[in-house]
Amino acid sequence: MARDQIDMTPLQSRDELVAWLEAGVKPPSAFRIGTEHEKTPFTLEGHRPVPYEGARGIGALLEGMKLLLGWEPIMERGNIIGLYDVTGGGAISLEPGGQFELSGAPVETVHQTHSELMAHLAQVREIAAPLGIGFLGLGMTPSWTRAEIPVMPKGRYKIMTNYMPKVGRYGLDMMYRTCTVQTNLDFSSEADMVKKLRVSVALQPIATALFANSPFTEGKPNGFLSFRSEIWRDTDNQRAGMIPWAFEDGMGFERWVDYALDVPMYFVKREESYIDVSGTSFRAFFEGKNPAMPGERPTLSDWANHLSTIFPEVRLKRYLEMRGADGVPWGRLPALPAFWVGLLYDDASLDAAWELVKNWTAFERQSLRDDVPRLGFKARIRNRYVFEVAKECLTLAHHGLRRRNRVDQTGRDESRYLEPLDHIVDCGRSPAEEMLEKFNGAWHGSVEPAYDEYAF
């Protein structure tokens, strides 16, 4: 989340909350692709965490990026905490432990996503290298303890840090140690939103298996292929998970609003201050009954910010966010938007994907979600291995991208960006399994080589 929303229009009715979501509906000709990716900064010398402060810290990195790009700084209490491109819509932001996030501009093709990514990485390297900073493309920091990781100067993160241990085992690990890549996609109607939401929720564990990339904690194998995904199973289950109710009759924008109204809040922002309202519902706030702000009712900003603190496997805002993948090295990043665009932006592939998952029960979907972080491709759904389902989904994505036929200057369509996933399926091993093999072989039981081999 790059910026807190600023729209102080007071809310008067539940219909306005529904209308805010409905405003995301657009014709297929206006569909766009948004890609967000996080990467862990580390010192090139010693492979240590990078603090915010100092001449070679995260703050200095952001100041340098501001001068290079000419983007608007995002400030909080005198600290630069992000950058925003007022023209293109992209943004750079900081996660709690300094994870450096690019929220890409909404673009028309995966080719443009790839170009944006290459430009961003070149720009980041230009500023970061003289500061002695590198970036790691894994789903979780492989060697540091949580206590070693610095805390970024953002008010919302202080509130979340205090609240997380009350509601789950791994909330602080999620905040400070993990990285993800995420794809954001549009819908043309409420029915289209529901269909895409259901397909993508059901298949999110398949993406998790394909992108599994977090097998180490504090220098040792942690027993999982995607420990980042396992972390989400015990972070805060009132705001995370497989949202089984989304498959029930009556699902739509109103049902999402009812869900969000009862998800506990973290904060309310007023000017420069974050007011801690953690654990209270938006519904109570909407009724003027928030104990920290008695009699006060929320604004559109409050609603938009609250929606950004809900963390299911797929999140609805004015678009759908695919949230199941680990952070990966730069060469695999465009594969995630390619995978989901191929499945969801082509009607024939979307129909076929729905046929694949529509008869799975809530129990089966949850069991799949529970098993994949540890088992990856060896997890099962009914009588099929995840590997088989992943291979079928990859075929559907290829077909969808070919039918889209958005070609680059060399005449190649977007299916070219699926090649890293083709390689993973051809090998039958997830990226995490490949790393574990290296750990037990060429790396001689050390994770330090990851800082060279999986750096941006």
N, C-alpha and C positions, 0 to 999 in steps of 0.2 A: 504494500500500500504506500504509494509515493506521497500523497497529500491527503490531509483531512479535507472533507468537502466543506464549502462555505456557501451556504444558502440559508439565510435566517428567516425564510418564510414560515410562519407558524402553521402547524398542522391542525386542522379542524375535524377531520373525519377519517375513518378507516379507508374510505374510497380513495383518498389521496395517496395512501400508501400503496394501494393496488395500482393506481394510475401511474405512480412513479416507475413501477416495474413494467407496466404495459407500454410505456414510452420507448422501451427497447425494441419493439416490433418494427421491422423494416422489410422492404421487398428484397428478394434474393439478389437483385442487381446491386443493392447497397451493402451486401454482406461484406464484412471485413474480418481480418485475422489479427489477433493480438497475441504476442508471445512475451512472457515475463520469465527471466531467468536470474537465479541467484548464484553467486560464486564466493568462496571463502578467501579473504585476503590473508596472506602470510608473508613473513619477512623472508626475502631470498637468502639471507644469511641466517642460518639456524632454524628456519622453518617454524617460526614462532607466531603467535597471534599479533595483530597490528592494533595498537591502541588508537583511540580517537585523537588524543592530544599530541602535540609536538610537531616539529618540522618535518617528520617523516611518518605522520599519522594519517588516519582516515580523513580528518578535517582538512589537512593540507592537500590530500588527494582530491577532495571535492572542490577546493578552491582552485586547484590547477585545472580541473575539468571545466569549471565555470569559465575561466579565462580562455580555454581552448575552444569551447563550444559556443560561448555567448548565451547559454541558457540562463533562465531566471533562477536565482537561488531560492531554496525553501529554507527558511530560518525558524529557529525556535530558541527563544531566550538568548539571542546573540550567537548561537551556534548554527553553522550551516549543516543541515541534515539531509539535503537532497537538491536536485536540480530539475527544472521543468522546461520543456521545449514548447513555448506558447504557440509556435507555428505548426509543428508537426504533431504534437500531442504526446510525444514520448517523455519519459521521466527516469531519473536515477534516484534511488532511495536506499536507506540503510535498514537492514533488519537488526534485531536486538544486539547480536554479537558482532556487528560490523559486516555481516554478509552484504555484499554489494549487488544491488538489484537493478537491472534494466527492465523497465516496463515499456515495451516497444510501442511505437505508434500503431494505430489501426491501419493495416495495409491490405491490398487486394489479393496478393499472391504470396505463396511461400518463397518464390524467388526474391521478392522484396524483403521478406523476413530475413532471408540469408544475407542480402546486401546490407541491411540495417545492422545485423549482428557483426558482420565483418568490419564495418565502419566503426562500430562501438568498441570492438576489441582493439583495433588499431589505435583508437583515441585513448583508451584506458592504458594501454601499454606505453604510449608516448609519455604520459604523466607518471605512471606508477613505477616504471623501470628506474628512473633516476632517484626515486624515493626508496628504492630497494624493496618494492612490494611486488609480489606475484599473486596469482589467483588460482584456486584449486577447483576442479570440476568434479566433485563427488557429492553424494547425497548427505554426507555427514563428515564432520571433522574426524580424521582417522587417529589422531594421536594426543590431543589436548584433553586435560580434565576440564570440567565445566568451570571450576574456580579460576582457571587460567585465562578464560575468555573475557575480554573487556566488555563493558556495558556502554552502549551508545546513549548520548544525552537527549533522549526523547521521552516526554512525559507519559505518553500512552504505555511505553514499555515498563516504566516504573510501576504503574498500576497493575499491569499484567503479571509482572514478576512477583508481586506480593500475593496475587490472587491464585496463580496457577497451582501452587502446592496444595491448595485447599480442595481441588477438584480432580486431580489426577496425579499419577506417578511421574509422568514424563514431560509435563508442560514446559519446564525450564530447559530440558534437553531440546525440545522442539524449537524453542525460541532462540537459543544460543548456539546450537550445534548443527542444525540441519540446513540443507539447501534443496530447492526444488526448481523445476522448469514447468511452466504452466501455459496452457493455450486457452484463449478466450474467443468464443465464436457466437455468432448471431442467430436469431430465429425470426421467422416471417409471420408468425401468429401464435396465439396461445397453444393451439394444438401442436404446432411444430416445436414449440419450446418443450412441451411435455414429452413428446416422442424422443427428441434429442436428449433431454434430461434422463429419461429412463434408460435409453441405450447406453449413454455414457456412464451413468452410475453403475450399471451392470457390468460394463466392460472395463471400468477403471482398474480392477485388479489385473487385467491383462496388460494394461500399460505399465502398471507397477512391476510386473514380472519382466517385461521387455527392457525397462529402464533401471532395474534393480542395481544399485551402485553404492551401497553403504554397509559393507560387511565388517568394518573395523570400528572399535571403540577403544580409545586410550592405548593404541598400539597393538591390540590383539583382536583376532576374530571374535565377533560378538554372538555367533550362532545364527545369524540371520543374513539373508541376501539383501534385503532392504530394511535395515533397522529404522530408517527414517519412517517408513510406512508402519512398522510395529509401534513406534513412538506415538503415532496418531491414534492407535487403538486405546491408549490410556493417557490421553492428554486432558480432554474435557468432553465427555460423551453427551453432554447436553447441547453441544454446538458442533460436534463432529460426527462422522459415521456414514452409513449407507442409506440413510433416510428412507426406510421401507414404505412409509406412508405415501411417498411420491408415486408408488405403483398402484395405489388404491383408486377406486372410482371417485370422481370429483376433483382430481388433481388439476391445479391451475394456479394462476397468479394469486388468487385469494387464499388458497391453501398455504402457499409459501408465506404470505403475510401473517397468517395465523400462527404458523410455526415460528417465524422470526419474532413476533410479539412476545412469545414466551421464552425465548432464549435469553439467558442472563446477560446483562450489559457489562461492559468494562468501565466506560467513562462517558462523560459529556464534556465537550470542549466549548469554552466561552472565552473569546479573545485569545490570549496567550496561555490560559490556564486549563488544565485537565482536572475535572472534578471526578473523584473516585465514587462511582455508583456500582461497583462490582457486586455481582450476585443478585441485583434487582432486575426485574423484567421491564422490557420496553412497554409492555401493556400497562403496567402501573404508572410509568412515566407519562404515557399517553393520556391516562386518566387524571393526571395532576397529583399522583400519590407517591412520587419518589421521595423517600425519607430525606435524602440529601438536598432535594430541591422542592420542598413542599409547595404545591399550588402552581408550579411552573410546568408548562407543556412543551413537547419537543418541536423542533423545526425540521425542515427537509434535510438540513445538514446532519442533524442528529440521526435521522433515519438512514441516510446514506452511509454514515460512519458506522452505525450499528450493523448494517448488512455486511460491512467489510470485516467484522469480527466474528462472523459465523463461518465455520470451517468444515462443512461436509465434503465428501469425496468429489462432488461436483457442486458448485455454488452458483445460485441464480442472483444476478443483479440486473442490469439492463442488457446483459449477455450471459452466456454460460461459461464458467471457468472449470477447466479440466485440471484436477489438483492431485492426481495420483502418482506422478513420476518423480524419481530422484533427480537431483542435479547431476549433470553429465559434462564431459569435456566438450569443447566448442564444436567439434566435428559431428556430434550427435544431436546438438540442440535443434536444428531445423527438422529433425525426424519426428519430433512430437507434434508440431503443427501439421506436418504432412500426414501423419497417421490419422489425426482427428478430422482434418479437412476432408481427406479421402473418404472417411466413414460417414460424416455428418453433412457435408455440403453437396453430396450427390444423392439424388432421390433413390436411385436403384440400390446403391450401397447402404443407405440408411434403412431402406425396407428390408434388405437382406440381413442387416445387423439386428434389426428388431425381431425378425423371424428366428434368429439364433438365440436370443435371450428371453423372448416374451413368456416362455413357459417355466423359466426358472423361478423357484419360490423365494420368498424373503429369507428363509432359513438357508437355502442353497447359496444365495448371493452372499449372505453374511459369512457362511462357512468358507467360501472361496476367499473373501476378503481377509478372514482370520488366518488362512493357511499360506497365502502367497508370500508374505514377508519372509517366512522361514523356508518355504519349499520352492518358491518361484515356479518354474515350468513344470515341476513335479507335483504341484497341487492338482486336485481334480475337481471337476464339476460334473455331477452325474457320472457318466461312464467315460468321460473324456479328460485327458490331461490338459492343463493350461497350455502346454506347448502346442497341442493340436488346435485349440481355439485361437491362440495367437497367430498361428500360421494362416488360419482361415480369415481372421480379421485383417492380416497384412495383405492377403490377396484381394479382399474387398476394398481396402484402402488404395491399392495399386489401380484397380479398375476405376474407382471413383475419380482419382486424380487424372487418369488418362482420359476419361470422359469429359472432365472439366477443360482439359486441353489448354491450360495456360502455359505457354511456352516462353523460354528465355531467348536471348539473342542468338543462341546456338541451335534453337529449335527443339530443345529438350523440355518435356513437361515436368510438372512438380513431383512426379513419382521418383525422380532421381534422388530426392532427399530421403527416401525410404531405404536407400542402399545400406546404411549402417544396421538397420533392423533386419534386412534380408540376411546380412552376414551373421547376425546373432542367431537367427532362426536356422540358418544353414549349419552353423556350428552346434546348435542345440544347447548353448551355454549362455547364461546371462552375463553382463559385464562384471557383476560381483563374483561369479564363479571363476571367471578369467583372472580377476585380481587375487582371489584366494589361491589359485594355482601358482601365480607368481610369488605370492607370500611364502608358500611352502617350497618354492623352487629357487628361481633366480634372485628373489629378494632376500633370501636367507633369513626368513622370520622377522623382517623389519618392514614397517610401512613407510619409511623415509623415501624410498624410490618413487612413491606415489606423487610426491611433490614435484618431481621432474616429469614423470610420464603422463600425469593427468592435470598438468597445469595449463592454463589458458595462454 
